Amino acid sequence: MMRQDSEAPLFGEDDDGTKTKKSKIKHPMVSFFHLFFRTSAILVYLMCEMFSSRFIVCMVAIILLLSCDFWTVKNVSGRLLVGLRWWNHIDEHGNSQWIFESRKTQSQITTSGAESRIFWLGLMVCPIFWILFFFTTVISLQIKWLAVVVMGLVLQWANVYGYIRCKVGGNSALKDVAKNYLGAQLFKQTMKKTDELQS
């Protein structure tokens, strides 16, 4: 379910939905913690065995950092840095409904370009590390670390999926974006081949 929230302002937004546009970072603490928990989990994973030989201590530290990251990105930085939020709602019939929201279009000026770049880069780059960790864990047969890496993958990609759905829209809009992109790429390739043949 995609919804434009027009009743209540999101966090960091005035009641009338206006703020002055600034290119500077307006939420430095939120930007810091958006990246802090993500990078800390990755660094602890990489350097864990240097600091402690106890696997359980390392595993708990990484999972706590990943959980803090998931909560921070889902509940704080997504709202403040890019004006997006998502959650799951159970209705009175017991059905699960996923709700994806974006800030009203008139109020898009409330987000700064720098904060948006920080948000999307952090959101997209860190899960790539967890994919690499997954393959290295499987290839090196370090099965005890597999649960930690899978937890990292699940928590990081859940936020990626949720925020892409917020940004693009529902399932049909997501499919349309993919089709349009592939269609444009195919058109470019066709035109390039046509130009080459004519030359």
KOLKOLKOL-340995 format. One line per field, with one value per residue (C-alpha): residue number from 1; chain; x, y, z. Coordinates in Angstrom, 2 decimals, decimal comma. Example, Ala and Ser with C-alpha at 12.3 -4.5 7.8 and 13.67 -1.06 7.14 Angstrom:
REM KOLKOLKOL-340995
nr: (1; 2)
kette: (A; A)
X: (12,30; 13,67)
Y: (-4,50; -1,06)
Z: (7,80; 7,14)
***
This chain:
REM KOLKOLKOL-340995
nr: (1; 2; 3; 4; 5; 6; 7; 8; 9; 10; 11; 12; 13; 14; 15; 16; 17; 18; 19; 20; 21; 22; 23; 24; 25; 26; 27; 28; 29; 30; 31; 32; 33; 34; 35; 36; 37; 38; 39; 40; 41; 42; 43; 44; 45; 46; 47; 48; 49; 50; 51; 52; 53; 54; 55; 56; 57; 58; 59; 60; 61; 62; 63; 64; 65; 66; 67; 68; 69; 70; 71; 72; 73; 74; 75; 76; 77; 78; 79; 80; 81; 82; 83; 84; 85; 86; 87; 88; 89; 90; 91; 92; 93; 94; 95; 96; 97; 98; 99; 100; 101; 102; 103; 104; 105; 106; 107; 108; 109; 110; 111; 112; 113; 114; 115; 116; 117; 118; 119; 120; 121; 122; 123; 124; 125; 126; 127; 128; 129; 130; 131; 132; 133; 134; 135; 136; 137; 138; 139; 140; 141; 142; 143; 144; 145; 146; 147; 148; 149; 150; 151; 152; 153; 154; 155; 156; 157; 158; 159; 160; 161; 162; 163; 164; 165; 166; 167; 168; 169; 170; 171; 172; 173; 174; 175; 176; 177; 178; 179; 180; 181; 182; 183; 184; 185; 186; 187; 188; 189; 190; 191; 192; 193; 194; 195; 196; 197; 198; 199)
kette: (A; A; A; A; A; A; A; A; A; A; A; A; A; A; A; A; A; A; A; A; A; A; A; A; A; A; A; A; A; A; A; A; A; A; A; A; A; A; A; A; A; A; A; A; A; A; A; A; A; A; A; A; A; A; A; A; A; A; A; A; A; A; A; A; A; A; A; A; A; A; A; A; A; A; A; A; A; A; A; A; A; A; A; A; A; A; A; A; A; A; A; A; A; A; A; A; A; A; A; A; A; A; A; A; A; A; A; A; A; A; A; A; A; A; A; A; A; A; A; A; A; A; A; A; A; A; A; A; A; A; A; A; A; A; A; A; A; A; A; A; A; A; A; A; A; A; A; A; A; A; A; A; A; A; A; A; A; A; A; A; A; A; A; A; A; A; A; A; A; A; A; A; A; A; A; A; A; A; A; A; A; A; A; A; A; A; A; A; A; A; A; A; A; A; A; A; A; A; A)
X: (0,00; 1,50; 0,28; 1,13; 0,83; -1,18; -2,72; 0,24; 3,68; 6,65; 9,48; 11,52; 8,69; 6,57; 2,79; 2,47; 5,15; 7,65; 11,26; 14,02; 16,24; 19,86; 22,68; 24,32; 23,64; 20,70; 20,73; 24,40; 23,70; 21,21; 23,66; 26,43; 24,42; 23,03; 26,58; 28,04; 26,11; 26,50; 30,22; 30,78; 29,09; 31,28; 34,47; 33,69; 33,05; 36,37; 38,47; 36,61; 39,09; 41,95; 40,28; 38,56; 38,92; 35,41; 32,97; 29,84; 31,08; 31,80; 28,49; 26,45; 28,31; 27,72; 24,05; 23,49; 25,11; 23,04; 19,85; 20,64; 21,35; 18,08; 16,05; 17,89; 17,58; 13,96; 12,62; 14,83; 17,19; 14,74; 12,22; 14,61; 17,13; 14,89; 11,29; 10,44; 9,07; 7,69; 6,18; 3,98; 0,44; -1,84; -5,48; -8,52; -8,84; -5,28; -3,96; -0,51; -0,34; 2,90; 2,69; 5,20; 5,04; 6,83; 6,75; 4,30; 5,66; 5,31; 7,63; 10,48; 12,52; 12,97; 15,62; 19,12; 21,10; 24,01; 21,77; 20,04; 23,39; 24,58; 21,36; 21,28; 25,02; 25,00; 21,85; 23,15; 26,89; 26,90; 24,71; 27,24; 29,82; 27,47; 27,05; 30,85; 31,06; 28,46; 30,48; 33,79; 32,20; 30,78; 33,97; 36,22; 33,81; 33,52; 30,06; 29,88; 29,92; 27,19; 24,35; 25,89; 26,36; 22,82; 21,50; 23,47; 22,08; 18,49; 18,47; 20,34; 18,34; 15,02; 15,72; 16,93; 13,73; 11,49; 13,04; 13,14; 9,43; 8,85; 10,83; 9,47; 6,00; 4,10; 4,86; 3,43; 5,47; 8,61; 7,96; 7,31; 10,62; 12,47; 10,68; 11,35; 15,03; 15,45; 13,48; 15,66; 18,84; 17,57; 16,65; 20,12; 21,80; 19,58; 20,27; 24,00; 23,99; 21,95; 24,42; 27,34; 25,71; 25,02; 28,63)
Y: (0,00; 3,34; 6,45; 10,14; 11,39; 14,60; 14,50; 14,66; 16,07; 13,74; 14,25; 17,33; 18,99; 21,95; 21,71; 23,54; 21,28; 24,04; 24,64; 26,54; 24,56; 24,34; 22,43; 21,81; 18,83; 19,75; 16,56; 15,82; 13,39; 11,41; 11,32; 10,17; 7,35; 6,32; 5,41; 4,61; 1,42; 0,09; 0,63; -0,47; -3,82; -4,33; -3,31; -5,51; -8,43; -7,87; -7,28; -9,36; -12,19; -9,73; -8,34; -11,39; -15,10; -15,68; -16,17; -15,50; -12,06; -11,11; -12,47; -10,62; -7,37; -7,61; -8,53; -5,67; -3,22; -4,59; -4,32; -0,75; 0,04; -1,51; 0,43; 3,72; 3,55; 2,38; 4,70; 7,79; 8,42; 7,47; 9,99; 12,82; 12,48; 11,59; 11,84; 8,16; 5,57; 2,05; -0,37; -3,40; -3,08; -5,93; -5,06; -6,14; -9,35; -10,38; -9,64; -8,17; -4,93; -3,27; 0,51; 2,58; 6,36; 9,33; 12,94; 15,20; 16,46; 20,11; 19,53; 17,82; 20,97; 19,94; 17,37; 18,43; 16,89; 16,02; 14,17; 12,34; 11,19; 10,06; 8,12; 6,36; 5,62; 4,16; 2,22; 0,70; 0,20; -1,58; -4,54; -5,22; -5,91; -8,44; -10,20; -10,42; -11,70; -14,36; -15,69; -15,59; -17,35; -20,12; -20,51; -20,58; -22,96; -20,80; -22,10; -20,60; -17,10; -17,92; -17,07; -13,65; -12,91; -14,03; -11,77; -8,88; -9,64; -9,88; -6,71; -4,61; -5,77; -5,36; -1,65; -1,45; -3,11; -0,99; 2,32; 1,46; 0,63; 3,98; 5,91; 4,17; 3,20; -0,07; -3,33; -2,12; 1,11; -0,90; -3,15; -0,08; 1,48; -1,74; -2,05; 1,60; 1,27; -1,94; -0,46; 2,65; 0,55; -1,64; 1,45; 2,96; -0,26; -0,51; 3,09; 2,56; -0,53; 1,33; 4,22; 1,79; 0,02; 3,31; 4,45)
Z: (0,00; -1,06; 0,62; 0,46; 4,02; 3,89; 7,37; 9,72; 9,03; 9,15; 11,58; 10,79; 8,88; 9,89; 10,02; 6,72; 5,16; 4,41; 5,30; 3,67; 1,34; 2,44; 0,87; 4,26; 6,45; 8,68; 10,73; 11,48; 14,34; 12,27; 9,34; 11,67; 13,24; 9,85; 8,87; 12,32; 13,11; 9,55; 9,32; 12,92; 12,26; 9,19; 11,02; 14,03; 11,68; 9,91; 13,03; 15,59; 15,84; 16,44; 19,57; 21,01; 20,50; 21,87; 19,01; 21,07; 22,17; 18,56; 17,31; 19,93; 19,27; 15,51; 15,87; 18,33; 15,90; 13,01; 15,06; 16,07; 12,43; 11,26; 13,82; 13,19; 9,42; 9,44; 12,14; 12,17; 9,26; 6,52; 7,80; 8,49; 5,67; 2,71; 3,95; 3,47; 5,88; 5,79; 8,25; 8,67; 10,02; 11,14; 10,43; 12,47; 10,38; 11,18; 7,68; 7,33; 5,34; 4,30; 4,16; 2,18; 2,51; 1,05; 2,13; 0,34; -2,98; -1,99; 0,94; -0,92; -0,39; 3,25; 2,36; 1,43; -1,39; 0,89; 3,35; 0,53; -0,89; 2,55; 3,07; -0,31; -0,46; 3,04; 2,30; -0,95; -0,36; 3,00; 1,89; -0,87; 1,85; 3,46; 0,09; -0,19; 3,39; 2,56; -0,36; 1,51; 4,49; 2,30; 0,24; 3,31; 5,09; 8,20; 8,93; 12,43; 10,87; 8,39; 10,82; 11,51; 7,81; 6,96; 9,72; 8,22; 4,76; 5,93; 8,04; 5,50; 2,48; 4,31; 4,60; 0,99; -0,24; 1,98; 0,94; -2,75; -2,53; -0,79; -3,38; -6,48; -5,30; -5,25; -7,05; -10,36; -10,21; -9,41; -12,42; -14,61; -13,57; -14,40; -17,75; -18,63; -17,73; -19,73; -22,62; -22,65; -22,56; -25,39; -27,41; -26,87; -27,97; -31,04; -32,03; -31,50; -33,73; -36,36; -36,35; -36,67; -39,61; -41,37; -40,96)
***
